[in-house]
């Protein structure tokens, strides 16, 4: 047990580092923003207007902070990635531009060509089969009492590891997409379907990102859902708190719409909450804390869902700090996902074993209700399963077999470790189609 004197300097005690939040004018270290005042930086409109969307902007804003070789690497990344660039000045400024290659934020939002690996042979564009489980456009209905509603495909940032890269982030050189924005007629079709589905009690409003819905759209969607008698819970899913806290602090109209929806939910005896998405402690600053103080003051519950990523958060110290830090600012750690098997992300994926061992390490470092559950969202639409609940795991060949008895009773599901983390012998077997089929068949026969 660690004993800390009451009058100790907490800023120097390792066990209390999760209580320290960066509060300097860090954006002024970016040459292009050296003269931007704190007031300007706090304005959500300035953040949106100055978001980075092209590599040429990166080069212009940074000037001599980065090398020509790095810019070339970024441009090469745009030839390979399924996601376009969109990153707020807030996150862009938090990147360590003295060592951008290793920075966990750069890895999430600005892919470099040199880091890409070939996709796993078993990757899927729609890894979770969301489209297959869609009874009407914009809706996925997999669990009996829960649905996923995707009213828009627009986000305040575009993550390199996005599970919905098939529809989000605009078309790229490697992927043509059918993206969409607000469509009230299709929303009404969703409400009609839900009215006829009495088992459904829980609606996740995602996308895209709920941050990008206007106050009027939040009101329209929220009120229509709350008026359906059997709907009990609404979750607004947004990465915004992590990557764009200024909107919480200065977009009063948007916050009012969420607060009003929350109040209306309480009046109906129903829950309206936010699910957000911090994946690295490097994303958390005083701005994050202030944003959460506002939401907490409004009585709005916020939970966090992180994605396990190589070089971002797959080390015990990083995951423990992330868990403690978001808990300290009144965000409940909820899930940590194994990375989905979508295109362009092989370099970010970890093995199943890493997920199992990380959860072992994190569990016990803080209160149980503030400890995230590590899950694998099964390829093929089996839903979320605890990382240690596989039926069989062939670690040598990186094949795990799973069941989801209540979701899809008769099916088995497969998840695969990234090939570059396997032995040379196993990688060679994966290169042979016959051996590949034999490995998969052997694994499935063990269940």
C-alpha positions in Angstrom: 0.0 0.0 0.0 1.3 3.5 -0.9 1.1 6.0 1.9 1.2 9.7 0.8 1.5 12.6 3.3 -1.4 14.9 3.2 0.8 18.0 2.5 2.9 16.3 -0.2 3.5 17.9 -3.6 1.1 15.7 -5.6 2.6 16.8 -8.9 5.7 14.9 -8.1 4.1 11.6 -6.9 3.8 9.0 -9.7 0.7 7.4 -8.2 -1.1 10.8 -8.5 -0.1 11.9 -12.0 -3.6 11.1 -13.2 -4.8 14.2 -11.3 -2.5 16.5 -13.3 -4.0 18.1 -16.4 -2.1 20.0 -19.0 -3.2 23.6 -18.9 -0.5 25.6 -20.8 -1.0 27.3 -24.2 0.4 24.3 -26.0 -1.1 25.3 -29.4 1.3 28.3 -29.5 4.1 25.8 -30.1 2.7 25.3 -33.5 4.3 27.9 -35.8 1.0 28.7 -37.7 -0.9 29.2 -34.4 1.7 30.9 -32.3 -0.3 34.1 -32.0 -3.7 32.5 -31.3 -5.1 33.7 -28.0 -6.7 31.3 -25.4 -10.0 32.9 -26.1 -9.8 32.2 -29.9 -8.6 28.6 -29.2 -11.6 28.1 -26.9 -14.1 29.0 -29.6 -15.7 25.9 -31.1 -16.2 27.9 -34.4 -12.4 28.6 -34.6 -11.7 24.9 -34.0 -14.0 23.8 -36.7 -12.8 26.4 -39.2 -9.2 25.6 -38.7 -9.4 21.8 -38.6 -6.7 20.1 -40.7 -8.0 18.2 -43.7 -5.0 17.9 -46.0 -1.3 17.1 -45.7 -0.5 20.4 -47.4 -2.1 22.1 -44.3 0.1 20.1 -42.0 3.1 21.3 -43.8 2.0 24.9 -43.9 1.0 25.0 -40.2 4.1 23.2 -38.9 6.7 24.9 -41.1 10.1 23.6 -40.1 8.9 21.7 -37.1 8.9 18.5 -39.2 11.1 17.1 -41.9 10.3 16.8 -45.6 10.7 13.1 -45.2 7.9 13.0 -42.7 5.6 15.1 -44.9 6.4 12.7 -47.7 5.5 9.8 -45.4 2.1 11.4 -44.6 1.4 11.9 -48.3 2.2 8.3 -48.9 -0.2 7.4 -46.1 -3.0 9.2 -47.9 -2.5 6.8 -50.9 -3.1 3.8 -48.7 -5.6 4.8 -46.0 -9.4 4.2 -46.2 -9.9 7.4 -44.2 -9.4 11.0 -45.2 -7.9 13.5 -42.7 -9.9 15.6 -40.4 -8.4 16.6 -37.1 -9.1 19.5 -34.8 -6.4 22.1 -33.9 -6.8 20.9 -30.3 -5.7 17.3 -31.0 -3.2 18.4 -33.7 -1.5 20.7 -31.1 -1.2 17.9 -28.6 0.9 15.7 -30.9 4.6 15.6 -30.0 6.0 17.2 -33.1 9.5 16.5 -32.0 8.8 12.8 -32.3 5.6 12.5 -34.4 6.3 8.9 -35.6 6.0 7.5 -32.1 3.2 9.8 -30.9 0.0 8.0 -29.9 -2.2 10.8 -31.2 -0.5 11.1 -34.6 -0.9 7.3 -35.0 -4.7 7.6 -34.5 -5.4 10.5 -36.9 -2.5 11.1 -39.3 -1.4 7.7 -40.9 2.0 7.4 -42.4 2.7 5.2 -45.4 5.7 3.6 -43.8 3.6 2.1 -41.0 1.0 0.3 -43.1 0.9 -3.5 -43.3 -1.0 -5.7 -45.7 -4.6 -6.4 -44.5 -5.2 -9.7 -42.8 -6.5 -12.3 -45.3 -9.7 -12.6 -43.3 -10.4 -8.9 -43.0 -13.8 -7.6 -43.8 -14.9 -4.1 -45.0 -18.0 -4.4 -42.7 -16.2 -6.4 -40.0 -19.2 -6.4 -37.6 -21.9 -7.2 -40.3 -23.8 -4.0 -39.3 -25.2 -3.8 -42.8 -26.4 -7.5 -42.7 -28.2 -6.8 -39.4 -29.9 -3.7 -40.8 -33.8 -4.0 -41.1 -34.1 -0.4 -42.3 -31.5 2.1 -43.5 -29.4 3.7 -40.8 -30.3 1.1 -38.2 -28.5 -2.1 -37.0 -30.6 -4.4 -34.8 -28.5 -7.3 -33.4 -29.3 -7.6 -29.7 -33.0 -8.2 -28.9 -33.4 -5.0 -26.8 -30.8 -2.7 -28.3 -30.3 -1.0 -31.6 -27.6 1.2 -33.2 -28.9 4.3 -35.0 -26.6 6.0 -37.5 -28.3 9.3 -38.5 -25.2 10.7 -40.1 -21.8 9.7 -41.4 -20.0 13.0 -40.5 -17.5 13.3 -37.6 -15.5 16.2 -36.0 -12.4 14.1 -36.6 -11.7 11.0 -38.7 -9.9 8.2 -36.9 -7.5 6.1 -38.8 -8.9 3.0 -37.0 -12.6 3.7 -37.7 -14.7 0.5 -37.8 -17.1 2.2 -40.2 -14.5 3.4 -42.7 -16.8 1.8 -45.4 -19.2 4.8 -45.0 -17.3 7.5 -43.0 -14.6 9.9 -44.0 -15.4 10.3 -47.7 -14.1 8.3 -50.6 -10.3 7.8 -50.8 -7.9 6.3 -53.3 -8.4 2.9 -51.8 -12.2 3.0 -51.1 -15.3 4.4 -52.7 -18.0 5.2 -50.2 -21.7 6.0 -50.0 -21.7 8.6 -47.2 -24.8 10.4 -46.1 -25.9 13.3 -44.0 -29.2 14.2 -42.3 -32.3 12.6 -43.9 -35.5 13.1 -41.9 -37.5 10.7 -44.1 -35.1 7.9 -43.3 -35.1 8.9 -39.6 -38.9 8.6 -39.6 -38.6 5.1 -41.1 -36.3 4.2 -38.1 -38.9 5.6 -35.6 -41.7 3.6 -37.3 -39.6 0.4 -37.2 -38.9 1.0 -33.5 -42.5 1.7 -32.7 -43.3 -1.8 -34.1 -40.4 -3.5 -32.2 -41.6 -3.7 -28.5 -38.5 -5.6 -27.3 -36.2 -2.6 -28.0 -35.4 -0.6 -24.9 -32.0 0.9 -25.7 -31.0 3.1 -28.7 -27.4 4.2 -29.4 -27.2 7.3 -31.6 -23.9 7.2 -33.3 -22.8 7.5 -36.9 -20.7 9.3 -37.7 -20.8 11.3 -34.5 -23.7 12.8 -32.6 -21.5 15.9 -32.1 -22.3 16.7 -35.7 -26.1 16.8 -35.2 -27.5 20.3 -34.9 -29.5 21.3 -31.8 -32.7 21.0 -33.8 -31.8 17.5 -35.0 -30.9 16.3 -31.5 -34.3 17.6 -30.4 -36.2 15.9 -33.2 -34.4 12.6 -32.9 -34.5 12.5 -29.1 -38.1 13.5 -28.7 -39.3 11.0 -31.2 -37.4 8.2 -29.5 -38.5 9.2 -26.0 -42.1 9.2 -27.0 -41.9 5.5 -28.0 -43.2 3.9 -24.8 -40.8 0.9 -24.6 -37.6 2.9 -25.3 -36.0 3.3 -21.9 -32.4 4.4 -22.7 -30.8 6.7 -25.2 -27.0 7.0 -25.6 -25.5 9.8 -27.6 -22.2 8.5 -29.0 -19.5 11.0 -29.6 -15.7 11.2 -29.6 -16.1 14.9 -29.3 -15.3 15.3 -25.6 -11.9 13.7 -26.3 -11.0 15.6 -29.5 -13.1 18.8 -29.3 -14.0 19.8 -25.7 -14.3 23.4 -26.8 -17.7 22.6 -28.3 -19.0 21.6 -24.8 -17.6 24.8 -23.3 -18.7 27.4 -25.9 -21.5 25.9 -28.1 -24.3 26.8 -25.7 -27.1 26.0 -28.2 -25.8 22.5 -28.7 -25.3 21.9 -25.0 -28.8 23.2 -24.2 -30.3 20.8 -26.7 -28.6 17.8 -25.0 -29.5 19.2 -21.5 -33.1 19.6 -22.5 -33.2 16.1 -23.9 -31.8 14.8 -20.6 -34.4 16.7 -18.6 -37.2 15.4 -20.9 -35.9 11.8 -20.4 -36.0 12.2 -16.6 -39.5 13.5 -16.9 -40.4 10.3 -18.7 -38.5 8.2 -16.2 -35.9 7.4 -18.9 -32.1 7.7 -19.3 -30.3 10.0 -21.7 -26.5 9.8 -21.5 -23.3 10.2 -23.5 -20.8 7.6 -24.5 -17.5 9.1 -25.5 -14.1 7.8 -26.7 -10.8 8.6 -25.1 -8.1 6.1 -26.1 -5.0 7.7 -24.8 -4.1 9.8 -21.7 -2.4 12.2 -24.1 -5.9 13.3 -25.2 -6.8 14.5 -21.7 -6.1 18.1 -20.6 -7.7 20.8 -18.5 -10.0 21.4 -21.4 -11.3 17.9 -21.0 -11.8 18.4 -17.3 -13.7 21.7 -17.7 -15.9 20.1 -20.4 -16.8 17.3 -18.0 -17.4 19.7 -15.2 -20.1 21.3 -17.3 -21.7 18.0 -18.2 -21.5 16.7 -14.7 -23.1 19.8 -13.4 -26.0 19.1 -15.7 -26.4 15.7 -14.3 -25.4 13.9 -17.5 -23.8 10.5 -17.2 -20.8 10.0 -19.5 -19.1 6.6 -20.2 -16.0 5.8 -22.2 -15.3 3.2 -24.9 -11.6 2.9 -26.0 -10.1 0.9 -28.8 -6.9 -1.2 -28.0 -4.2 0.0 -30.4 -0.6 -0.9 -30.9 1.7 1.9 -29.7 -1.2 3.9 -28.4 -2.5 2.2 -25.3 -1.4 -1.4 -25.3 1.0 -0.9 -22.4 -0.1 -1.3 -18.8 1.1 2.1 -17.6 -0.8 3.9 -20.4 -4.0 1.9 -19.9 -3.9 2.3 -16.1 -3.4 6.1 -16.4 -6.2 6.4 -19.0 -8.6 4.4 -16.7 -7.7 6.5 -13.6 -7.7 9.8 -15.4 -11.1 9.5 -17.1 -12.5 8.2 -13.8 -11.1 11.3 -12.0 -13.0 13.6 -14.3 -16.3 11.7 -13.8 -16.3 9.6 -16.9 -17.0 5.9 -16.2 -14.7 3.5 -18.0 -17.0 1.1 -19.9 -15.4 -0.9 -22.7 -11.9 -1.4 -24.3 -12.4 -3.1 -27.7 -10.0 -5.3 -29.5 -9.4 -3.6 -32.8 -11.9 -4.6 -35.5 -10.6 -6.5 -38.5 -11.3 -3.6 -41.0 -9.0 -2.5 -43.9 -6.0 -0.3 -43.4 -5.6 -1.0 -39.7 -3.3 -4.1 -39.4 -0.5 -2.0 -38.0 -2.7 -0.9 -35.1 -4.1 -4.2 -34.1 -3.0 -6.3 -31.1 -3.3 -10.0 -30.3 -6.1 -11.4 -28.3 -3.5 -12.4 -25.7 -2.5 -8.8 -25.2 -6.0 -7.9 -24.5 -6.4 -10.7 -21.9 -3.2 -9.8 -20.1 -3.9 -6.1 -20.1 -7.3 -6.6 -18.5 -5.6 -8.7 -15.8 -3.1 -5.9 -15.2 -5.7 -3.1 -15.1 -8.2 -5.0 -12.9 -7.5 -4.1 -9.2 -5.8 -0.8 -9.9 -9.0 1.1 -9.2 -12.6 0.4 -8.1 -14.4 -2.3 -10.0 -17.2 0.0 -11.3 -14.4 2.2 -12.7 -12.6 -0.7 -14.5 -13.4 -1.1 -18.2 -14.4 -4.5 -19.6 -12.1 -5.7 -22.4 -14.2 -7.1 -25.2 -13.9 -8.5 -28.7 -16.8 -7.3 -31.0 -17.0 -10.5 -33.0 -16.5 -10.4 -36.8 -19.7 -11.5 -38.5 -22.0 -9.9 -36.0 -21.7 -12.0 -32.9 -21.6 -8.9 -30.7 -19.4 -8.0 -27.8 -17.8 -10.8 -25.9 -15.4 -10.6 -22.9 -11.8 -11.2 -24.1 -11.4 -14.3 -22.0 -14.7 -15.9 -23.1 -13.4 -17.5 -26.3 -14.2 -21.2 -26.8 -10.8 -22.0 -28.2 -7.6 -20.0 -28.9 -4.8 -21.2 -31.1 -2.1 -18.7 -30.2 0.5 -20.1 -32.5 -1.6 -19.4 -35.6 -3.6 -16.5 -34.1 -7.0 -18.1 -34.5 -9.7 -17.7 -31.8 -13.2 -19.3 -31.9 -16.2 -17.8 -30.2 -19.9 -18.4 -29.6 -22.7 -15.9 -28.9 -25.5 -18.2 -27.8 -28.2 -15.5 -27.3 -27.3 -13.3 -30.2 -26.8 -16.0 -33.0 -27.3 -19.3 -31.3 -26.2 -21.7 -34.1 -23.1 -19.8 -35.3 -19.4 -19.8 -34.4 -17.3 -16.7 -34.9 -13.6 -16.2 -35.6 -11.2 -13.5 -34.7 -7.6 -13.5 -35.9 -4.4 -12.0 -34.5 -2.3 -9.7 -36.7 0.1 -11.8 -38.8 3.2 -9.7 -38.1 2.9 -10.7 -34.4 3.0 -14.4 -35.3 6.1 -16.6 -35.7 7.7 -16.8 -39.1 6.5 -20.4 -39.5 2.9 -19.3 -38.8 3.2 -16.4 -41.2 4.3 -18.8 -43.8 1.3 -21.1 -43.2 -1.0 -18.1 -43.6 0.6 -17.4 -47.0 -0.6 -20.8 -48.3 -4.3 -21.0 -49.0 -4.5 -24.7 -48.2 -2.7 -24.3 -44.9 -5.0 -21.4 -44.1 -8.1 -23.4 -44.5 -6.7 -26.3 -42.6 -5.8 -24.0 -39.6 -9.3 -22.5 -39.5 -11.0 -25.9 -39.8 -8.8 -27.3 -37.0 -9.6 -24.5 -34.7 -13.4 -24.8 -35.4 -13.2 -28.5 -34.8 -12.1 -27.9 -31.2 -15.4 -26.3 -30.3 
